Amino acid sequence: MGRKIITNNENKWELCSTVNDKVIATFTTERDLKKAIAIELIYEGKLKAIEELMSYPYGWVVNDEMTLINQNKKGVRSYYDWYKSITNLNDEETNEAIDSKLQELLS
């Protein structure tokens, strides 16, 4: 989903979807907008790390051979099942679930 910012450059910054033009969040300072964007990007990175950890070695070249999905189909499916389980949570709960899963995988 694409994003756009609508602002009066004083006290209103809106983060909007370019798909449906709906406001995702409204901020009173540019700093708060940038903080929200940064947090979103941090959690996107954490999700990518979780996907890699759960589906490894899928998609990697190991010993000069490309690993295919059937080499860790269970791990790939497990990631998508886990991801699906957190999609209906609110933002705070989603971030907690991501942090918890990443900690579990790195322990």
ABEGO torsion letter per residue (X at the ends): XBBBBBBAGAABBBBBBAAAGBBABBBABAAAAAAAAAAAAAAAAAAAAAAAAAAOABGBBBGGBBBBAAABAAAAAAAAAAAAAAAABBAAAAAAAAAAAAAAAAX
